[in-house]
């Protein structure tokens, strides 16, 4: 694909020119999984919708990562305005009863922006967004990827009995989805009935269904005040095909098209000034060349990979020293566990892989004693704290938000900024909003 010059960076087709007015009282928050700050800066010309939104609103060039820079900690800090050691979500998996379990909304220790909005009397819809409690929404559709996330966990058998069942329960007591023309949100093909490449296509279709449903609600006769949704396959496709691969470019461009269609729908019904469109990512991405297999290095320990970060359950300082030595033989660096809540901090030892390495499960057919190998993921995240690869993009556009560019901000400023848009008090947040 030929890179255009600066004069052709932005398509005029998707978003009309904005006349700046007071900040709106409604917001659509769209998480686009795994789009790094560097990717957005370098490839913005591929993303006309996001480029226009960023240029006409508040653009944060680098939203700094949480520790670790993985999905659930990134989402939780954005949704709560609190760091992992406070909100309780310090990994995609957290420790409960002596093992790691999948992070979930029920383990959040502080209120999310959804809960704060609902408690203030606002109308909230979560359409396929992770880490949102159904009780905090008037309309709730589970994240389509949640069942796969749960079943893919090595500790799947330790799930509460109702956990998997809840991943398909839609809450819509007034039938507002059907009234908006949304009839089936889980009708995409089952992976077991399709060829190996199809689950990626089915996932992208599921993303499209969720974003379309969010847009349909915003354009309906009864539009919510806050709509939360997300696009997940941008992350999965980068994992499989690699950072800046053609497949990655395509998937992120498709995300831009989905958001463009939503914005165009708002324009058609005259609501482009009613809603702020908030788009951000939960973490960045970067290529890796070697996998480290903790199963071979630490055969007697319980561990969980967070990309290029590793959490290990330890029994006291002596055990921690043993783990330090075993991993140190592979140039793995022991790290602080300050991101873990104080009550669990003594149990969880944290490690980061050397550059270009990530932690993975030992593949089937590989000798159990083999400590390294070719990574299953061509690209990952969760690198050493301070790594710019984990920085992500963030923007607040439309609805009269004044154009401004910030070089950087913390994830904890995200929720109070959404609160500002909604007209909510930000007194409960440690960080200040950005507007």
N, C-alpha and C positions, 0 to 999 in steps of 0.2 A: 504494500500500500504506500503510495507516494505521500509524503508529508506536505500539506499545503503551507503557503506562506501566511504571515500574521494577518493579512487582510481577509483571509478566508477561515479564520479560526472558528467563527460562530455562525451557526445556521440561523437565519431569521424566521424559519418556518414553524418552530415549535412554541415559542413564548413571545407574546406581544410586548412592546415597550411598556415599562411600568411607570406610572405617575405616582410619586412617593406621597403617601398618606400616613396617618397615624398607624402604629403597629397593630395588626389585626388581633382578634381575640380567639381565633381558631388556628389549629396547626395540624398538618399531616407530617408525621415523622417516619422517614423511610431509612432503614438501615441497609446498606449495601455491603455485604460481607467481604472483607479482605481486600479493599481497594486502598493501597498505600498512598501516602502523601506524595511520594516521588512519582508514582504511576500517574496520579492526577495532574501533576505539574508537567510531566513529560508528554503525556498523551491526551491532554485536554482537547486537542483539535479533533479527536475521535468522538468526543462526548458533547455534542452541541447543546443539549438540554441542560446538563450540569454546568457547562461553561457559562451559559446565559444566566442561570440562577446565581452562580458565584459572582459574576460580574455585576449583577444588578442588586445584590444583597450583601449580607455579611459573609465573608469567606475566611475561614481559618486554614491557613496553608498547612499547618502541622498540628493535628490533635495528638498530643503525646499519649503513649500507651500506658496501660496499667502494667503491673507485674503479677503474673506473666502476660505477655501480649497475645493472649488467646481469646476465643470467642466469648465465653461466659463472663470472665472478669471484665472484658471490654464493654459488654452490654450492661452489666450490673452497675459499673461506675457511672456510665452515661445515664442510666435510668434513675439512679438514686442520688447522684451528686456526692457520693461517698466513696472512699478508697476501699479496696478489697478487705483489709483488716477490720474495717468498720461494717461494711455491708454483708460480709460473710461469704462472698463468692470469690474465692482466690484461685480458682481453676475451673476447667471444664468439668472436673471431678473434684469433690471435696470429701473429707474424711468423716465417716459416721460409723460408729460401732466397730472400729478396728479394720475398716476397709474403705476403699474409695467408691463413692456413688456419684451418679450424674447430678450436676447442679440443677436446681429447680427453684421456681419462684417461692415455694414454701420455705426455703432455707434463707431467704433474704432477711436481714436483721434490721433494716431501715425501710421506710416507705419509698415506693417508686413514684415517679411523676404521675403515673396512672392513678395510684391510690390517692395522692394529694389532690388531683383534679376531681376525682369522684367525691371525695370527702368535702370538697368545696361546692358541690352541686353541679359540676359540669358533666356533660354527656360524653362518655369515653367508649371508643371501639378499638379492640385489638384484633387485627386480622392477620394471623400467622406470625405474630411477633414472639420471640423467645423471652423467658423470664418475666412474664406478666401473669398475675393471678386473676383467674376468671371473676373472683369476687370484687375486683377493682374495676370492672367494666360493665357497661350496659349491654354491649355486644362483644362476644368473645369467640374467636376461631383459633384453635390450637395451631402452633407451628407445624407445617406439613412434614418437616424433617424430624420431628421429635421422636416418632416411633423408631426410626432408624438409629437415631442417637442413643436411645435407651437400649435397643436390642444389640447394638454394636459394642456396648460396654462389656469389658471382661468380667464385670461384677453384676451382670444382668440378673442372675439368680437371686441376688439380695434385694431386688426392687420390692417395694410394697405391692401387695396384690392388685390394687386398683390403679397403679401408676400408668401402666400401658393403656388401660381402657380409657383413662381420662384424656389421652392424646388424640381422641377422635370425637370428643363431646363438644358440640357447638352450642353456645348460649346466645339465644336470640328470642326472648320471650314474646316480643311484639311482632315478630316476623318481618323485621325491617330489611333484612338481606333479600328476602324474596320480593318484597315491595320495590326494592331497588333493581330487581332483575337478576339477582345472584341466586342461582338454583343449585349448583353442585360444585363444591370446593375440594372434593376428594375423589374425583373420577379419573385421575390420570393413571396410566398403565402400571400394573404391578411388575416389579423387576423380574420376578421369577418366570414370567411369561414372555420375556423379551430377550433380544440379543444383548451382549454385554454393553454396548454403547448407549442403549436406550435409557437406562436409569438417569444418565446425565440430562438427556433431552426431556424426560418426564419431569425431572426436578425443575428444569427451567420453565416448563409449562406450568408447574405448580406455582412457582414464583409469580408467573404472569397472572394466573388465576387470583392470587392473593392481592396483588397490586390493583388489578382490575376491580376486585370487590371493594377495596378501599376507595378507589375513585368513584365507583358507583354510589357508595354511601355518601361521599362528599357532595355528589351532584343530585342526591335524592331530595324528596320533599321534607325530610327530617334529618339534616346533616349534623353529625356529631361535632362537638367542640374539639376533641382530640382524637385523632386516628393514628394508630401505631401499626406499621407493617414492615416487611423486610424482603430482601432479595438475597437468597442464600447461595445459589449455584456459582456465583462469581468466585467464591472461595474454593468450592469443591473442584471446579475446573482448573484453577491454578494449581491446586495440590496435585492433580493428576497429570496435567500437561505442561505445567511450568509457568513461572513468572514471565510476563511479556511474550508468552507463546501466542501463536495465531489464535488458538482456541481461547486463551485468556482475553485477548483483544475483542474477540467476537462476543464472549459472554458479558463483558463489561459494557460493550456497545449496546447489547440487547437490554441491559439494565437501564441505560440511558433512554432507549426507546420506550421502555415501559413507563418510566417517569414522565417522559414527554407526552405520552398518550394520556396520562392522568392529568397533567397540567392543561393539555388541550381540551379535555373534557370540562375542566373548571372554567376555561375561557368561554366555551360554547354556552354554558348556562349562566355566565356573568358572575362567577364567583372567584375569579382569579385574585381579586383584592380582599376577599374574605379570609382566605387561608394563607398562612405562611407554610412554605414547603421546606422542611428540614431534612437534609440528607447527610448522613455520616456513615463511617465504617467503624467496625469494632476493633480492627487491627490491620497491620500491613501484610506484606508478603515478600519473600526473597528466596532465591534458589538455594538448594542444598545438594551436596554431592555424595555424602556418606551417612549411613544410618548407624547409630549405636544401639545395641540390643541389651537393655538392662536385665532381661531375663537370663542372659548368659553371664553378665558381669556380677549381678546380685541375685543369684538363684534362691537365696533364703530370705528375701525381703519382699514386702508388698510395695509397689511403686505405681506411679501413673505419669505418663508422658504428657507434657504440655508443649508440644512442638520441640523447640530446642531448649526447653526448660524441663526439669525432672523433679517430681516430688517423691520422696521416699519416707515410709513410716519407719521410725527409729525408736529404740527402747533405751533411752538414756544417752549420756555423753560418750560413753565407751563405744556403744554401737554406732553412734554418729561418726566417731573417729574411724571405725572400721570401714564404713561406707565411703568416707572421704578418701581413704587410701585406695580402695578398690576402683573407684571411679577416677581418681587422680592418675592412675596408670594409663588412662586413655585421654589425658589432658582435659578432663572435665573439671570445672571449677566449682568449689563449694560456694554457696551464696547465702545471704541473709534470708531468713524467713519472716521478716518484719511485715510482709504483706498478708500473713496468716493471722487470724484473730488470736489474741493473747492466750485464750484457753486451750488452743490446739497447737500453739507454736512449738512447744517442746516435742511434739510428736512428729512434726513434718520437717524433714530436712530438704533443702532446696539446692539444686545444681543447675548449671548452665553448660551447654555443649560448646566446644570450640567453633570458630567460624566455619561455616559450610557443613556442619554436622547437625543432625537432629536425632531425637530418641524415638524408637519405634519398637513394636512387638516383633519378636523373631518370626520371620515368615515360615509358613508351612513348608516342609521339605528341607529346611536349613538345619544343620547340626546345632544342637542346643548349646554347645560350647563356643560357637562362633560369635565374637563380640561385635563385629562390624560387618557391613555389607552394603549393597546397593539400596538406596532408599526407595520405599514404596511411593513416597511423595517427592515429586520433583521440586516442589517449593513448599515452604512452611512459614511459621511465625513463632512468636514466643522466645525471641532471642535474648541475649544478655541485656539487662537494663541499660538504657542509653543508646541502644542500637537504632539508628534512624530508619532501618527497614521496617520497624514496627509502628512508626508514625502513620497516621491515617488522615484521610480527607474529611472535611466537615464544612457545611454551608447552610445558611439560613436565607432563603430567597422568597420573592414575591410578597404580596400583601403590604407594600409600603415600607419594608425594612430598608433603611438607608444603606447605600453602597459603602462598604468599608472592608478593608483587608487587614487581617491580623497575621503576623508571622507564626504565632503558636499559641496554644492554650492547653489546659489540662482537661482530661475527660470529665472531671468533677464539675466543670463549668457548664456542661451541656444541659443537665436537668434544670438548673436555675435559669438558663436562657430560655428554655421552652416555657418555664413558669412565667417569665416576663411576658412572653407572647400571649399566654392565656390569661394574663392579668392576675396571677396568683401571687401570694406573698412568698418571698424568697428567704424568709427569716429562718426556716428550718435547714437551710443549706450552709455548709461551711464555706463554699466558694461563691463568688459573685457572678451574676449573669453577664453576658457579653454585650447586651444592647445598651 
